[in-house]
Amino acid sequence: MRTVPGPRRLAPVPAEGHGVIMAKTSAPAGATERAQPPIRWPRPDAVGIVLIVLWLVGVAFALVVPALIVSPGAPTAPTDKVVWALVSTIVGTLLMMVSAYVLYRRTREVGFAVLGAVPAASCLAMGIVLAATKLTGTGTGGT
């Protein structure tokens, strides 16, 4: 079975579209046509900025606070101080991972997940190794 196309509608002015109604693709008179549309960079919103600040607070808890509790140069440290330093490292890495995950879920940008979670995981691994060396005295710090 063959279908017959319907009648074509003619444009009101025959010079436009050669008698057939067509979409206009040309730029208006006097406008310069660009080869590419202008780049519109994303602007961070307030929640995104808060999440980035939360990630930075997590970095501080994971790196700075343990260094204040237990001296990085000491070969050994008391168990309670090492445990508190490890707890602050874990809290910091959790803050880093949660803020990176929320940023990823909000924007669907996998870069936020990768750039947020990889440093958090390395901070956690560093904290565990540091705690183990401080408790056993196998660290190379001190003289």
C-alpha positions as a Markdown table, in Angstrom:
| # | Residue | x | y | z |
|---|---|---|---|---|
| 1 | Met | 0.0 | 0.0 | 0.0 |
| 2 | Arg | 1.4 | 3.4 | -1.0 |
| 3 | Thr | 0.6 | 6.6 | 0.7 |
| 4 | Val | 0.2 | 9.8 | -1.2 |
| 5 | Pro | 1.7 | 12.9 | 0.4 |
| 6 | Gly | -0.7 | 15.7 | 1.2 |
| 7 | Pro | -0.7 | 19.0 | -0.7 |
| 8 | Arg | 2.1 | 21.4 | 0.1 |
| 9 | Arg | 1.3 | 24.7 | 1.7 |
| 10 | Leu | 2.7 | 27.7 | -0.1 |
| 11 | Ala | 4.4 | 30.5 | 1.6 |
| 12 | Pro | 2.6 | 33.9 | 1.7 |
| 13 | Val | 5.5 | 35.5 | -0.3 |
| 14 | Pro | 6.8 | 33.2 | -3.0 |
| 15 | Ala | 10.4 | 34.5 | -2.6 |
| 16 | Glu | 10.6 | 32.9 | 0.9 |
| 17 | Gly | 11.4 | 29.3 | 0.6 |
| 18 | His | 10.7 | 29.0 | -3.1 |
| 19 | Gly | 7.0 | 28.7 | -2.5 |
| 20 | Val | 7.2 | 26.1 | 0.3 |
| 21 | Ile | 7.1 | 27.1 | 4.0 |
| 22 | Met | 10.6 | 26.4 | 5.4 |
| 23 | Ala | 12.3 | 27.2 | 8.7 |
| 24 | Lys | 14.6 | 30.2 | 8.7 |
| 25 | Thr | 18.2 | 29.3 | 9.4 |
| 26 | Ser | 19.9 | 32.6 | 8.6 |
| 27 | Ala | 20.9 | 35.3 | 11.1 |
| 28 | Pro | 18.9 | 38.5 | 11.2 |
| 29 | Ala | 20.1 | 41.4 | 9.1 |
| 30 | Gly | 23.0 | 43.2 | 10.6 |
| 31 | Ala | 23.9 | 40.4 | 13.0 |
| 32 | Thr | 27.3 | 38.7 | 12.8 |
| 33 | Glu | 27.0 | 35.0 | 12.8 |
| 34 | Arg | 29.3 | 33.0 | 15.1 |
| 35 | Ala | 30.8 | 29.7 | 14.2 |
| 36 | Gln | 30.2 | 28.5 | 17.8 |
| 37 | Pro | 27.9 | 29.7 | 20.5 |
| 38 | Pro | 29.5 | 31.6 | 23.4 |
| 39 | Ile | 30.8 | 29.4 | 26.2 |
| 40 | Arg | 28.7 | 29.8 | 29.4 |
| 41 | Trp | 30.7 | 28.6 | 32.3 |
| 42 | Pro | 28.7 | 27.1 | 35.2 |
| 43 | Arg | 28.4 | 29.4 | 38.2 |
| 44 | Pro | 28.6 | 27.7 | 41.6 |
| 45 | Asp | 25.6 | 28.0 | 43.8 |
| 46 | Ala | 25.6 | 28.5 | 47.6 |
| 47 | Val | 25.1 | 24.8 | 48.3 |
| 48 | Gly | 28.1 | 23.9 | 46.1 |
| 49 | Ile | 30.3 | 26.4 | 47.8 |
| 50 | Val | 29.3 | 25.1 | 51.3 |
| 51 | Leu | 30.1 | 21.5 | 50.2 |
| 52 | Ile | 33.5 | 22.6 | 48.9 |
| 53 | Val | 34.2 | 24.3 | 52.2 |
| 54 | Leu | 33.0 | 21.2 | 54.0 |
| 55 | Trp | 35.5 | 19.2 | 52.0 |
| 56 | Leu | 38.3 | 21.6 | 53.0 |
| 57 | Val | 37.3 | 21.3 | 56.7 |
| 58 | Gly | 37.5 | 17.5 | 56.2 |
| 59 | Val | 41.1 | 18.0 | 54.8 |
| 60 | Ala | 42.0 | 20.0 | 57.9 |
| 61 | Phe | 40.5 | 17.3 | 60.2 |
| 62 | Ala | 42.3 | 14.5 | 58.3 |
| 63 | Leu | 45.7 | 16.2 | 58.1 |
| 64 | Val | 46.2 | 19.1 | 60.5 |
| 65 | Val | 44.4 | 17.9 | 63.6 |
| 66 | Pro | 46.3 | 14.6 | 63.9 |
| 67 | Ala | 49.6 | 16.4 | 63.4 |
| 68 | Leu | 48.6 | 18.7 | 66.4 |
| 69 | Ile | 47.7 | 15.7 | 68.5 |
| 70 | Val | 50.7 | 13.5 | 67.7 |
| 71 | Ser | 54.0 | 15.0 | 66.5 |
| 72 | Pro | 54.8 | 13.6 | 63.1 |
| 73 | Gly | 58.5 | 13.5 | 64.0 |
| 74 | Ala | 58.1 | 11.4 | 67.2 |
| 75 | Pro | 59.0 | 7.7 | 66.8 |
| 76 | Thr | 56.3 | 6.6 | 69.3 |
| 77 | Ala | 53.3 | 8.2 | 71.0 |
| 78 | Pro | 50.9 | 7.2 | 73.8 |
| 79 | Thr | 48.1 | 5.0 | 72.7 |
| 80 | Asp | 45.3 | 7.4 | 73.6 |
| 81 | Lys | 46.8 | 10.2 | 71.6 |
| 82 | Val | 47.3 | 7.9 | 68.6 |
| 83 | Val | 43.7 | 6.7 | 68.8 |
| 84 | Trp | 42.4 | 10.3 | 68.9 |
| 85 | Ala | 44.6 | 11.3 | 66.0 |
| 86 | Leu | 43.3 | 8.3 | 64.0 |
| 87 | Val | 39.7 | 9.2 | 64.9 |
| 88 | Ser | 40.1 | 12.7 | 63.7 |
| 89 | Thr | 41.6 | 11.4 | 60.4 |
| 90 | Ile | 38.6 | 9.1 | 60.0 |
| 91 | Val | 36.2 | 12.0 | 60.7 |
| 92 | Gly | 38.0 | 14.1 | 58.2 |
| 93 | Thr | 38.0 | 11.5 | 55.5 |
| 94 | Leu | 34.3 | 10.9 | 56.1 |
| 95 | Leu | 33.6 | 14.6 | 55.7 |
| 96 | Met | 35.6 | 14.6 | 52.5 |
| 97 | Met | 33.9 | 11.6 | 51.0 |
| 98 | Val | 30.4 | 12.7 | 51.9 |
| 99 | Ser | 30.8 | 16.2 | 50.5 |
| 100 | Ala | 32.4 | 14.8 | 47.3 |
| 101 | Tyr | 29.5 | 12.3 | 46.9 |
| 102 | Val | 26.8 | 15.0 | 47.5 |
| 103 | Leu | 28.6 | 17.2 | 44.9 |
| 104 | Tyr | 28.6 | 14.3 | 42.5 |
| 105 | Arg | 24.9 | 13.5 | 43.0 |
| 106 | Arg | 23.9 | 17.2 | 42.6 |
| 107 | Thr | 25.9 | 17.8 | 39.4 |
| 108 | Arg | 26.3 | 14.4 | 37.9 |
| 109 | Glu | 30.0 | 15.3 | 37.4 |
| 110 | Val | 32.1 | 12.3 | 38.0 |
| 111 | Gly | 35.2 | 14.6 | 38.5 |
| 112 | Phe | 33.8 | 15.7 | 41.8 |
| 113 | Ala | 33.6 | 12.1 | 43.0 |
| 114 | Val | 37.1 | 11.2 | 41.8 |
| 115 | Leu | 38.8 | 14.4 | 43.0 |
| 116 | Gly | 37.0 | 14.2 | 46.3 |
| 117 | Ala | 37.2 | 10.6 | 47.2 |
| 118 | Val | 40.8 | 9.7 | 46.0 |
| 119 | Pro | 42.5 | 12.2 | 48.4 |
| 120 | Ala | 40.1 | 11.1 | 51.2 |
| 121 | Ala | 41.1 | 7.5 | 50.7 |
| 122 | Ser | 44.8 | 8.3 | 50.6 |
| 123 | Cys | 44.4 | 10.4 | 53.8 |
| 124 | Leu | 42.7 | 7.4 | 55.5 |
| 125 | Ala | 45.5 | 5.0 | 54.4 |
| 126 | Met | 48.1 | 7.5 | 55.6 |
| 127 | Gly | 46.4 | 7.8 | 58.9 |
| 128 | Ile | 46.2 | 4.0 | 59.4 |
| 129 | Val | 49.9 | 3.6 | 58.5 |
| 130 | Leu | 50.9 | 6.5 | 60.8 |
| 131 | Ala | 48.9 | 5.1 | 63.7 |
| 132 | Ala | 50.5 | 1.7 | 63.2 |
| 133 | Thr | 54.0 | 3.1 | 63.1 |
| 134 | Lys | 53.4 | 5.3 | 66.2 |
| 135 | Leu | 52.0 | 2.4 | 68.2 |
| 136 | Thr | 54.8 | -0.1 | 67.3 |
| 137 | Gly | 57.7 | 2.4 | 67.3 |
| 138 | Thr | 58.8 | 1.4 | 63.8 |
| 139 | Gly | 58.5 | 5.0 | 62.6 |
| 140 | Thr | 61.6 | 6.7 | 61.3 |
| 141 | Gly | 61.0 | 10.1 | 63.0 |
| 142 | Gly | 63.2 | 11.5 | 65.8 |
| 143 | Thr | 66.8 | 10.8 | 66.7 |
